[in-house]
Amino acid sequence: MEKYVGLTVDIIYVDRKGRFTQRRITVHSVRGDRIRAYDHMRNALRVFRAEGILAREPVNGYAS
């Protein structure tokens, strides 16, 4: 995910309880297996586990 720092990405994410969500995030930093990003759905900074990201796709032309 390091290559996505500063970019907006659509992800499919599964949390620790097994719930799946689709999110649009703007990646701020990556440290180990933790991704700190602005979550556009929640309008807040969040931390995501790398192992929970099942799919990702950069968003072209999205102003973050």
ROKOL-336314 format. One record per residue: residue in three letters; x, y, z of N, C-alpha, C in turn. Coordinates in steps of 0.001 Angstrom, whole numbers, plus 500000, padded with zeros to 6 digits. Layout:
N
ALAXYZXYZXYZ ...
***
This chain:
64
MET500814498792500000500000500000500000500855501269500000 GLU502175501134500210503028502318500235502912503140498965 LYS502718502463497829502654503199496552501398504052496434 TYR500427503852497342499185504623497306499178505821498262 VAL500271506070498966500317507207499890500042508489499108 GLY499070509262499596498672510495498931497577510312497893 LEU497210509067497610496201508791496594494894508329497224 THR493819508452496452492507507971496875492290506608496234 VAL491815505670497057491693504280496641490346503733497124 ASP489670502979496274488491502226496697488971500871497195 ILE488467500454498364488873499165498914487649498337499314 ILE487841497040499322486923496110499966487651495678501229 TYR487003495843502361487651495625503651486822494686504516 VAL487500493788505215486843492917506186487440493230507559 ASP486578493539508526487081493869509862487293492607510685 ARG487744492769511903488061491621512763486847490774513121 LYS485661491350512984484434490601513269483881489928512016 GLY484595490065510892484181489422509655483183490197508829 ARG482976491466509155482039492304508386482761492908507186 PHE482115492835506029482675493371504795482096494751504527 THR482962495676504091482513496992503676483312497439502463 GLN482709498332501694483422498989500609483692500402501074 ARG484934500838500954485324502163501431486090502908500356 ARG486027504227500430486895505098499630487801505785500635 ILE489099505557500494490059506114501444491132506911500714 THR491688507890501419492879508588500951493993508204501910 VAL494997507518501381496063506957502203497007508061502661 HIS497208508139503991498121509130504568499488508527504867 SER499511507321505440500791506695505760500608505190505921 VAL501734504486505783501756503041505972502905502732506912 ARG502588502027508001503614501608508965503378500147509295 GLY504279499312508822504102497883509030502834497408508353 ASP501953496787509131500699496284508558499523497215508827 ARG499795498460509181498739499439509472498741500553508435 ILE497550500845507921497383501917506945496549503014507588 ARG497120504199507701496394505349508238495841506113507049 ALA494519506321507052493881506919505884492638507694506283 TYR492288508651505444491029509362505601489943508515504958 ASP488924508170505733487814507354505269486686508300504842 HIS486414508355503552485413509281503022483990508911503448 MET483740507640503724482417507213504175482141507696505599 ARG483155507645506443483013508041507850483411509495508103 ASN483997510145507093484504511517507238485442511642508427 ALA486390510694508511487323510679509645488588509904509274 LEU489657510197510013490874509407509875490650508058510542 ARG491120507004509893490976505638510404492282504890510186 VAL492421503801510929493557502903510731492991501566510267 PHE493527501063509159493092499801508581494231498788508669 ARG493881497532508909494867496457508886495079496039507434 ALA496325495901507028496624495519505646495991494182505298 GLU495979493241506224495415491920505945493903491969505735 GLY493250493038506192491813493180506017491412493751504675 ILE492371494272503929492075494840502612492111493707501588 LEU490940493340501092490821492209500178490994492608498720 ALA490658493865498381490799494360497022490993495868497091 ARG491693496395496114491939497839496058492033498286494619 GLU491580499506494379491643500099493047491782501606493184 PRO492834502186492597493002503634492647491833504331491964 VAL491468505487492495490364506279491944490986507373491084 ASN490722507340489793491261508357488873490387509601488924 GLY491025510739488994490305511999488907489517512371490139 TYR489706511667491235488983512002492454489790513015493249 ALA489199514137493556489881515163494347489717514836495819 SER490811514539496482490726514128497901490697515253498853 
***
